[in-house]
C-alpha cells in the first residue's frame, strides 16, 4: 500500500459525531443504561499500531535526534514501520473492520497510534489526522477512541500538538466535551476510564472512579500495563517507577476494589492476567497490532502460569542503551502470588471485546486470521 492509497478516505468525521452522540452514554431511546445496550454489545480493539509509511521522509524529514544510540534505534523503527505498513498492517486493519456487526458500538485503539518522531508540530498533527481519518473510514464511521501512548507525544512540539488536537477529536467521536487526555464515558451501564499513562492525573482518575462507582463493569483503558511486563523495561508500567511505589499500590488497590478490567498496549505482546489481591480482582489484557514479522500472525504462547511470570526478564543481558538490567525479581514476586491466570504471546492482530450481563470476553484474531485464534474470558 502506498501513501496515496492510505490517504484515500471513505468516511467523514461528521458521521462519528452523529453516531457518538447516540451510542455513548445512552441507548437508542436516549436513556442512560438503556436495556438495548445492557444486554450485549461489542467493541473492536486495535493494540499499538505505530502508523508510519515509506519513504521515511514523508513524516520524518525533520527528525534530528542527537543521541547516537537513540537515533539508531528510532531509525530502525521507521524502517520496521514502513515495511509492515506496506502490506501486513493494512490487512490486519481490514480484517478488524470485518469484525464489526450489528452489536458493535465503537472502536478502541490502545495508544502509540502513530510512530511520532516527526521533528515538527505541523507534521505530527498531519500524522495524527491522516491515521485517524483513515481508520475511521475503514470502520464505517463508528466512534474511534484512542488513549494516549508515549509515541503519540514523542518529538518536537508533539506533546503540545497532541493535547491541542486529540481532546477536540475525541469530543467529536464521543459526542461530549473532552478537555483532557484522561477522560471517561459510558456504554450502557458500563464505565470506561481512559488514562494518560505518560502524565497521570491522579486526582482526575480518583474523581472518575468515584463518579462511576455504580457501574456494572469498570474498564480501565491505559497505554502502559497495570502489571510490570516480563521484559527488560519492566518498570515502564502504570506508576511503575521505584519512587512511586506507594502510589502504584494505592491505585492497584482502587482498581482491585472495583474488580477492574484493564485494557492496555505498549509492550507489543498479547498477554492475559487475572490477579486477586488488595481486597478484589484485576483482569488485564494487553493488546498488540504491530505485525512487524510474518510469524507474529500466529498465536503461540511463550509463557504460561504464575511460575513463568518474570522468567523471561532473567535472560535479558542488556537494555537498548547498552546497560545491564537491574535485578527486579522482588517486583515480580509482589504480583506472582495473586496471579490465578497468566499467558504471554508475541502475536499481533485485532481483538473483539464482547460485553453482556452474563460476562465479558475478548476474541483475538492473530494477523488477519479468519478464525478466532484465542478467546479470553475476563468475567
The 8 nearest C-alpha neighbors of each residue, nearest first, counted from 0:
[[1, 85, 86, 4, 5, 2, 84, 89],
 [2, 0, 4, 3, 5, 85, 53, 52],
 [1, 3, 5, 4, 6, 52, 0, 53],
 [4, 2, 6, 5, 1, 7, 0, 8],
 [3, 5, 7, 2, 1, 6, 0, 8],
 [6, 4, 2, 3, 7, 1, 0, 133],
 [5, 7, 3, 4, 8, 2, 129, 133],
 [8, 6, 4, 5, 3, 9, 133, 2],
 [9, 7, 133, 6, 136, 10, 132, 5],
 [8, 10, 136, 7, 137, 11, 133, 139],
 [11, 9, 136, 8, 140, 139, 135, 12],
 [12, 10, 13, 14, 136, 140, 9, 132],
 [11, 13, 15, 14, 16, 10, 132, 140],
 [14, 12, 16, 15, 11, 17, 171, 140],
 [15, 13, 17, 12, 16, 140, 11, 18],
 [16, 14, 142, 18, 172, 140, 12, 13],
 [17, 15, 171, 19, 13, 172, 14, 174],
 [16, 18, 14, 20, 15, 19, 13, 21],
 [19, 17, 15, 16, 20, 21, 22, 14],
 [20, 18, 173, 174, 16, 22, 21, 172],
 [19, 21, 174, 17, 18, 22, 16, 173],
 [22, 20, 19, 18, 23, 25, 27, 26],
 [23, 21, 19, 25, 20, 26, 18, 24],
 [24, 22, 186, 25, 185, 19, 21, 20],
 [23, 25, 185, 186, 31, 187, 22, 184],
 [26, 24, 31, 30, 29, 23, 22, 32],
 [25, 27, 33, 29, 28, 30, 22, 36],
 [26, 28, 29, 21, 25, 22, 33, 35],
 [29, 27, 26, 30, 33, 25, 35, 31],
 [30, 28, 25, 26, 27, 31, 21, 33],
 [29, 31, 25, 33, 28, 26, 32, 27],
 [32, 30, 25, 24, 33, 187, 26, 29],
 [31, 33, 187, 188, 25, 30, 37, 34],
 [32, 34, 26, 35, 30, 31, 36, 187],
 [33, 35, 37, 36, 38, 32, 26, 187],
 [34, 36, 33, 37, 38, 26, 27, 39],
 [37, 35, 187, 34, 38, 39, 33, 40],
 [38, 36, 34, 35, 187, 39, 33, 32],
 [37, 39, 355, 36, 356, 35, 34, 40],
 [40, 38, 355, 354, 36, 37, 356, 41],
 [41, 39, 102, 354, 103, 36, 353, 355],
 [40, 42, 103, 353, 352, 102, 354, 104],
 [41, 43, 352, 105, 103, 106, 351, 104],
 [42, 44, 351, 106, 350, 352, 107, 105],
 [45, 43, 107, 350, 106, 108, 351, 349],
 [46, 44, 108, 349, 288, 107, 109, 350],
 [45, 47, 287, 286, 288, 109, 264, 108],
 [46, 48, 111, 288, 287, 110, 109, 264],
 [47, 49, 112, 288, 50, 289, 46, 111],
 [50, 48, 113, 114, 112, 111, 47, 51],
 [49, 51, 113, 48, 114, 112, 80, 130],
 [52, 50, 80, 81, 114, 49, 113, 84],
 [51, 53, 81, 54, 84, 55, 2, 80],
 [54, 52, 81, 55, 57, 51, 2, 1],
 [53, 55, 56, 57, 52, 81, 58, 78],
 [54, 56, 53, 57, 59, 58, 77, 52],
 [55, 57, 60, 59, 58, 54, 53, 61],
 [58, 56, 55, 54, 59, 60, 53, 52],
 [59, 57, 56, 117, 60, 55, 122, 126],
 [58, 60, 56, 117, 62, 61, 55, 57],
 [59, 61, 56, 62, 58, 57, 117, 55],
 [62, 60, 118, 59, 117, 63, 119, 58],
 [61, 63, 118, 59, 117, 60, 116, 64],
 [62, 64, 65, 61, 118, 70, 60, 116],
 [63, 65, 70, 66, 62, 69, 67, 118],
 [66, 64, 67, 63, 70, 69, 68, 62],
 [67, 65, 69, 64, 68, 70, 71, 63],
 [68, 66, 70, 69, 65, 71, 64, 72],
 [67, 69, 71, 70, 66, 72, 320, 319],
 [70, 68, 72, 71, 66, 67, 73, 64],
 [71, 69, 67, 73, 64, 68, 72, 66],
 [70, 72, 68, 69, 74, 73, 67, 75],
 [73, 71, 69, 75, 70, 74, 68, 76],
 [74, 72, 76, 75, 70, 71, 69, 77],
 [73, 75, 77, 76, 71, 72, 70, 78],
 [74, 76, 78, 72, 73, 77, 79, 71],
 [75, 77, 73, 79, 74, 78, 80, 72],
 [78, 76, 74, 80, 75, 79, 81, 55],
 [77, 79, 75, 81, 76, 80, 82, 74],
 [80, 78, 76, 82, 77, 81, 75, 83],
 [81, 79, 77, 83, 82, 78, 51, 84],
 [80, 82, 52, 53, 78, 84, 79, 83],
 [81, 83, 85, 79, 80, 84, 78, 53],
 [82, 84, 80, 291, 85, 87, 81, 88],
 [85, 83, 88, 81, 86, 82, 80, 87],
 [86, 84, 0, 82, 83, 81, 87, 1],
 [85, 87, 84, 89, 0, 88, 83, 90],
 [88, 86, 90, 83, 89, 84, 91, 85],
 [87, 89, 91, 84, 90, 83, 86, 92],
 [90, 88, 92, 91, 87, 86, 93, 84],
 [91, 89, 93, 87, 88, 92, 367, 94],
 [92, 90, 88, 367, 94, 89, 93, 366],
 [93, 91, 95, 89, 94, 90, 88, 96],
 [92, 94, 90, 96, 95, 91, 89, 97],
 [93, 95, 97, 91, 92, 96, 367, 90],
 [94, 96, 92, 98, 97, 93, 349, 91],
 [97, 95, 93, 138, 98, 94, 99, 92],
 [96, 98, 94, 95, 99, 93, 100, 138],
 [99, 97, 95, 96, 100, 94, 43, 351],
 [100, 98, 97, 103, 96, 43, 101, 95],
 [99, 101, 103, 102, 98, 97, 41, 104],
 [100, 102, 103, 99, 104, 40, 41, 98],
 [101, 103, 40, 100, 41, 104, 39, 99],
 [104, 102, 41, 100, 42, 101, 99, 40],
 [103, 105, 42, 41, 102, 40, 22, 141],
 [106, 104, 142, 42, 141, 103, 143, 43],
 [105, 107, 43, 143, 42, 44, 144, 142],
 [108, 106, 44, 144, 145, 143, 43, 45],
 [107, 109, 145, 45, 46, 44, 110, 144],
 [108, 110, 46, 264, 222, 146, 47, 263],
 [111, 109, 148, 146, 147, 112, 222, 47],
 [112, 110, 148, 150, 47, 113, 151, 49],
 [111, 113, 110, 48, 49, 47, 50, 151],
 [114, 112, 49, 50, 111, 115, 151, 150],
 [113, 115, 49, 150, 50, 51, 116, 111],
 [114, 116, 150, 153, 117, 113, 151, 154],
 [117, 115, 154, 118, 153, 62, 114, 59],
 [116, 118, 59, 115, 119, 62, 123, 58],
 [117, 119, 62, 61, 155, 154, 116, 59],
 [120, 118, 155, 117, 122, 121, 156, 123],
 [119, 121, 156, 123, 122, 157, 160, 124],
 [120, 122, 124, 123, 119, 125, 160, 156],
 [123, 121, 125, 124, 120, 119, 117, 126],
 [122, 124, 120, 126, 125, 121, 117, 157],
 [125, 123, 127, 121, 126, 122, 128, 120],
 [126, 124, 122, 128, 127, 123, 129, 121],
 [125, 127, 123, 129, 124, 128, 122, 130],
 [128, 126, 124, 125, 129, 130, 131, 123],
 [127, 129, 125, 131, 126, 130, 132, 124],
 [130, 128, 126, 132, 127, 131, 125, 133],
 [129, 131, 133, 132, 128, 127, 134, 126],
 [132, 130, 128, 134, 133, 129, 135, 127],
 [133, 131, 135, 130, 129, 134, 128, 136],
 [132, 134, 130, 136, 135, 131, 8, 129],
 [135, 133, 137, 136, 131, 132, 130, 138],
 [136, 134, 132, 140, 138, 133, 137, 131],
 [135, 137, 10, 9, 133, 134, 139, 138],
 [136, 138, 134, 135, 139, 133, 96, 9],
 [139, 137, 96, 135, 136, 140, 141, 134],
 [138, 140, 136, 137, 141, 135, 10, 9],
 [139, 141, 135, 15, 136, 14, 138, 10],
 [142, 140, 105, 139, 15, 138, 143, 135],
 [141, 143, 172, 105, 15, 19, 106, 144],
 [144, 142, 106, 107, 141, 135, 105, 172],
 [145, 143, 107, 106, 142, 108, 169, 172],
 [144, 146, 108, 107, 110, 109, 147, 143],
 [147, 145, 110, 109, 193, 221, 222, 148],
 [146, 148, 110, 195, 151, 145, 222, 180],
 [149, 147, 110, 111, 151, 222, 150, 146],
 [148, 150, 151, 152, 197, 111, 153, 147],
 [151, 149, 153, 111, 115, 152, 114, 148],
 [150, 152, 148, 111, 149, 115, 153, 113],
 [151, 153, 158, 157, 150, 149, 161, 154],
 [154, 152, 150, 115, 157, 116, 151, 149],
 [153, 155, 116, 157, 118, 117, 115, 156],
 [154, 156, 118, 157, 119, 120, 117, 153],
 [157, 155, 120, 159, 158, 160, 119, 154],
 [158, 156, 152, 160, 154, 155, 153, 159],
 [159, 157, 152, 161, 160, 156, 162, 153],
 [160, 158, 162, 156, 157, 161, 163, 152],
 [159, 161, 157, 163, 158, 162, 164, 120],
 [160, 162, 164, 158, 163, 165, 159, 157],
 [163, 161, 159, 160, 164, 165, 158, 166],
 [162, 164, 160, 161, 159, 165, 166, 167],
 [165, 163, 161, 167, 162, 160, 166, 168],
 [164, 166, 168, 167, 161, 162, 169, 163],
 [167, 165, 169, 177, 168, 178, 179, 164],
 [168, 166, 170, 165, 169, 164, 171, 177],
 [167, 169, 165, 171, 170, 166, 164, 172],
 [170, 168, 172, 166, 171, 167, 165, 173],
 [171, 169, 176, 177, 167, 175, 173, 168],
 [170, 172, 16, 168, 169, 174, 173, 167],
 [171, 173, 142, 169, 15, 16, 19, 170],
 [174, 172, 19, 170, 175, 171, 169, 20],
 [173, 175, 20, 19, 171, 16, 170, 172],
 [176, 174, 170, 173, 177, 20, 171, 172],
 [175, 177, 170, 178, 174, 167, 173, 171],
 [178, 176, 170, 166, 179, 175, 169, 167],
 [177, 179, 166, 176, 180, 167, 170, 182],
 [180, 178, 181, 166, 177, 182, 162, 165],
 [179, 181, 195, 182, 166, 147, 194, 162],
 [182, 180, 194, 195, 179, 193, 200, 183],
 [183, 181, 193, 192, 180, 179, 194, 177],
 [182, 184, 192, 191, 193, 207, 185, 190],
 [185, 183, 191, 190, 24, 23, 192, 186],
 [186, 184, 24, 190, 189, 23, 187, 191],
 [185, 187, 23, 24, 189, 188, 190, 184],
 [186, 188, 32, 36, 37, 189, 24, 185],
 [189, 187, 32, 215, 214, 186, 37, 185],
 [190, 188, 216, 214, 215, 186, 185, 187],
 [191, 189, 185, 217, 214, 218, 184, 211],
 [190, 192, 218, 183, 184, 185, 219, 217],
 [191, 193, 183, 219, 220, 182, 218, 194],
 [192, 194, 220, 182, 181, 183, 221, 146],
 [195, 193, 181, 221, 196, 220, 192, 182],
 [196, 194, 181, 199, 197, 180, 198, 147],
 [195, 197, 199, 198, 194, 222, 223, 221],
 [196, 198, 195, 199, 149, 148, 147, 223],
 [199, 197, 196, 195, 200, 194, 201, 180],
 [200, 198, 195, 196, 201, 197, 194, 181],
 [201, 199, 203, 202, 204, 198, 181, 195],
 [200, 202, 204, 203, 199, 205, 206, 250],
 [201, 203, 205, 204, 200, 206, 207, 199],
 [202, 204, 206, 200, 201, 205, 207, 181],
 [205, 203, 201, 207, 206, 202, 208, 200],
 [206, 204, 208, 202, 203, 207, 201, 209],
 [205, 207, 203, 209, 204, 208, 202, 210],
 [208, 206, 210, 204, 209, 205, 203, 211],
 [209, 207, 205, 211, 206, 210, 212, 204],
 [208, 210, 206, 212, 207, 211, 205, 204],
 [209, 211, 207, 208, 212, 206, 213, 205],
 [212, 210, 208, 209, 213, 214, 207, 190],
 [211, 213, 209, 214, 210, 208, 257, 217],
 [214, 212, 211, 215, 210, 188, 209, 216],
 [215, 213, 189, 216, 211, 212, 188, 190],
 [214, 216, 189, 188, 213, 217, 190, 356],
 [217, 215, 189, 214, 190, 218, 259, 188],
 [216, 218, 190, 259, 189, 191, 260, 214],
 [217, 219, 191, 260, 261, 259, 190, 192],
 [218, 220, 261, 192, 260, 191, 262, 193],
 [221, 219, 193, 262, 261, 192, 263, 194],
 [220, 222, 194, 263, 223, 193, 196, 219],
 [223, 221, 264, 263, 110, 148, 109, 265],
 [222, 224, 236, 265, 221, 237, 264, 263],
 [225, 223, 236, 263, 226, 237, 222, 264],
 [224, 226, 237, 236, 223, 227, 261, 283],
 [225, 227, 224, 228, 236, 237, 334, 283],
 [228, 226, 233, 236, 234, 229, 225, 224],
 [229, 227, 233, 230, 226, 266, 224, 236],
 [228, 230, 309, 312, 311, 233, 227, 308],
 [231, 229, 312, 233, 232, 228, 311, 315],
 [230, 232, 233, 312, 315, 318, 324, 229],
 [231, 233, 230, 234, 235, 228, 318, 229],
 [232, 234, 228, 227, 230, 235, 231, 229],
 [235, 233, 239, 232, 236, 240, 227, 228],
 [236, 234, 233, 232, 239, 223, 237, 227],
 [235, 237, 239, 223, 224, 234, 227, 225],
 [236, 238, 225, 239, 223, 224, 196, 235],
 [239, 237, 247, 240, 243, 236, 246, 244],
 [238, 240, 236, 234, 237, 235, 241, 247],
 [241, 239, 243, 242, 238, 234, 244, 235],
 [240, 242, 243, 244, 239, 234, 238, 245],
 [241, 243, 240, 244, 245, 239, 246, 238],
 [244, 242, 246, 240, 241, 245, 238, 247],
 [245, 243, 247, 241, 246, 242, 248, 240],
 [244, 246, 248, 247, 243, 249, 242, 250],
 [247, 245, 249, 243, 248, 244, 250, 238],
 [248, 246, 238, 244, 245, 249, 250, 243],
 [249, 247, 251, 245, 246, 250, 252, 244],
 [248, 250, 246, 252, 247, 251, 245, 253],
 [251, 249, 253, 252, 247, 248, 254, 246],
 [250, 252, 248, 254, 249, 253, 255, 247],
 [253, 251, 255, 277, 249, 250, 254, 256],
 [254, 252, 250, 256, 255, 251, 249, 257],
 [253, 255, 257, 251, 259, 252, 256, 250],
 [256, 254, 279, 280, 258, 252, 281, 257],
 [255, 257, 279, 253, 254, 258, 278, 252],
 [256, 258, 259, 254, 255, 253, 217, 279],
 [259, 257, 280, 255, 281, 256, 279, 254],
 [260, 258, 257, 281, 217, 254, 218, 255],
 [259, 261, 218, 282, 283, 281, 219, 217],
 [260, 262, 283, 219, 218, 220, 282, 259],
 [263, 261, 220, 284, 283, 285, 219, 221],
 [264, 262, 285, 222, 221, 224, 109, 223],
 [263, 265, 285, 222, 286, 109, 46, 266],
 [264, 266, 223, 222, 267, 47, 263, 224],
 [265, 267, 268, 264, 228, 223, 287, 285],
 [268, 266, 287, 265, 289, 264, 345, 47],
 [267, 269, 345, 287, 266, 344, 346, 270],
 [268, 270, 286, 344, 285, 287, 346, 343],
 [271, 269, 343, 285, 342, 284, 268, 344],
 [270, 272, 284, 342, 341, 283, 285, 343],
 [273, 271, 341, 283, 340, 282, 274, 284],
 [274, 272, 282, 340, 339, 338, 281, 283],
 [273, 275, 338, 337, 281, 280, 339, 282],
 [276, 274, 280, 337, 279, 281, 338, 273],
 [275, 277, 278, 279, 337, 280, 274, 255],
 [278, 276, 252, 279, 255, 256, 275, 251],
 [277, 279, 276, 256, 255, 280, 252, 275],
 [280, 278, 255, 256, 276, 277, 258, 275],
 [281, 279, 275, 258, 255, 274, 276, 282],
 [280, 282, 259, 255, 274, 258, 260, 273],
 [281, 283, 273, 260, 272, 261, 274, 377],
 [284, 282, 261, 272, 271, 260, 262, 281],
 [283, 285, 271, 262, 270, 263, 261, 286],
 [286, 284, 263, 264, 270, 269, 262, 283],
 [287, 285, 46, 269, 264, 268, 263, 284],
 [286, 288, 46, 267, 347, 47, 268, 289],
 [287, 289, 46, 347, 348, 47, 48, 290],
 [288, 290, 48, 291, 287, 347, 47, 267],
 [291, 289, 347, 288, 292, 295, 88, 83],
 [290, 292, 83, 289, 79, 293, 295, 80],
 [293, 291, 294, 295, 290, 83, 296, 289],
 [292, 294, 295, 296, 291, 290, 87, 297],
 [293, 295, 296, 292, 297, 346, 290, 291],
 [296, 294, 346, 297, 293, 347, 292, 290],
 [295, 297, 366, 365, 294, 293, 347, 346],
 [298, 296, 295, 365, 294, 346, 299, 366],
 [297, 299, 346, 365, 372, 344, 300, 296],
 [298, 300, 344, 297, 301, 346, 345, 343],
 [299, 301, 344, 343, 302, 298, 342, 303],
 [300, 302, 344, 343, 299, 303, 342, 345],
 [303, 301, 343, 342, 307, 300, 304, 344],
 [304, 302, 342, 341, 307, 343, 301, 305],
 [303, 305, 341, 306, 307, 340, 342, 302],
 [304, 306, 308, 307, 335, 338, 341, 340],
 [305, 307, 304, 308, 335, 303, 310, 309],
 [308, 306, 305, 310, 304, 302, 303, 309],
 [307, 309, 305, 306, 310, 229, 335, 304],
 [310, 308, 229, 312, 311, 331, 307, 328],
 [309, 311, 313, 307, 312, 308, 229, 314],
 [312, 310, 313, 314, 309, 229, 230, 315],
 [311, 313, 230, 314, 315, 310, 229, 309],
 [312, 314, 311, 310, 315, 309, 326, 316],
 [313, 315, 312, 311, 316, 310, 231, 230],
 [316, 314, 312, 313, 317, 231, 324, 311],
 [315, 317, 323, 314, 324, 318, 313, 322],
 [318, 316, 323, 322, 321, 315, 324, 319],
 [317, 319, 321, 320, 322, 231, 323, 324],
 [320, 318, 321, 317, 322, 72, 68, 69],
 [321, 319, 318, 322, 68, 69, 317, 323],
 [320, 322, 318, 317, 319, 323, 68, 316],
 [323, 321, 317, 318, 320, 324, 319, 316],
 [322, 324, 317, 316, 318, 325, 321, 315],
 [325, 323, 317, 318, 322, 326, 231, 316],
 [324, 326, 327, 323, 231, 328, 322, 317],
 [325, 327, 328, 324, 313, 329, 312, 330],
 [328, 326, 330, 329, 325, 331, 233, 312],
 [329, 327, 331, 330, 326, 332, 309, 313],
 [328, 330, 332, 327, 331, 333, 326, 334],
 [329, 331, 333, 328, 332, 327, 334, 227],
 [330, 332, 328, 333, 334, 329, 309, 335],
 [333, 331, 329, 335, 334, 330, 328, 336],
 [332, 334, 330, 331, 335, 329, 336, 337],
 [335, 333, 332, 331, 336, 337, 338, 330],
 [334, 336, 332, 338, 337, 305, 333, 331],
 [335, 337, 338, 334, 332, 333, 305, 339],
 [338, 336, 275, 274, 335, 334, 276, 339],
 [339, 337, 274, 335, 340, 336, 305, 273],
 [338, 340, 273, 274, 337, 341, 305, 275],
 [341, 339, 273, 338, 272, 304, 305, 342],
 [340, 342, 272, 304, 271, 303, 305, 273],
 [343, 341, 303, 271, 302, 270, 304, 300],
 [342, 344, 270, 302, 300, 301, 269, 303],
 [343, 345, 300, 269, 346, 301, 299, 268],
 [346, 344, 268, 269, 295, 347, 343, 267],
 [347, 345, 295, 298, 344, 296, 269, 297],
 [348, 346, 288, 287, 290, 295, 365, 289],
 [347, 349, 365, 366, 288, 364, 91, 287],
 [350, 348, 364, 45, 95, 363, 44, 288],
 [351, 349, 363, 44, 362, 43, 364, 361],
 [350, 352, 43, 362, 361, 42, 44, 353],
 [351, 353, 361, 42, 41, 360, 43, 354],
 [354, 352, 41, 360, 359, 361, 40, 351],
 [355, 353, 359, 39, 40, 41, 358, 352],
 [356, 354, 39, 38, 357, 358, 359, 40],
 [355, 357, 38, 358, 37, 39, 354, 359],
 [356, 358, 355, 359, 354, 378, 38, 39],
 [359, 357, 378, 355, 356, 354, 360, 377],
 [360, 358, 354, 378, 377, 353, 376, 355],
 [359, 361, 376, 353, 377, 375, 352, 362],
 [362, 360, 352, 375, 351, 374, 353, 363],
 [361, 363, 374, 351, 350, 373, 371, 375],
 [362, 364, 350, 373, 372, 371, 349, 374],
 [363, 365, 371, 372, 349, 368, 348, 350],
 [366, 364, 348, 296, 297, 368, 347, 298],
 [367, 365, 296, 348, 368, 91, 347, 364],
 [366, 368, 91, 94, 90, 365, 369, 364],
 [369, 367, 370, 364, 366, 365, 371, 372],
 [368, 370, 367, 371, 364, 94, 372, 365],
 [371, 369, 368, 372, 364, 365, 367, 363],
 [370, 372, 364, 373, 363, 362, 369, 374],
 [371, 373, 364, 363, 365, 370, 298, 374],
 [374, 372, 363, 371, 362, 375, 364, 298],
 [373, 375, 362, 361, 363, 376, 360, 371],
 [374, 376, 361, 360, 377, 362, 373, 271],
 [377, 375, 360, 378, 359, 374, 361, 358],
 [376, 378, 360, 359, 375, 282, 260, 361],
 [377, 359, 358, 376, 360, 357, 282, 260]]
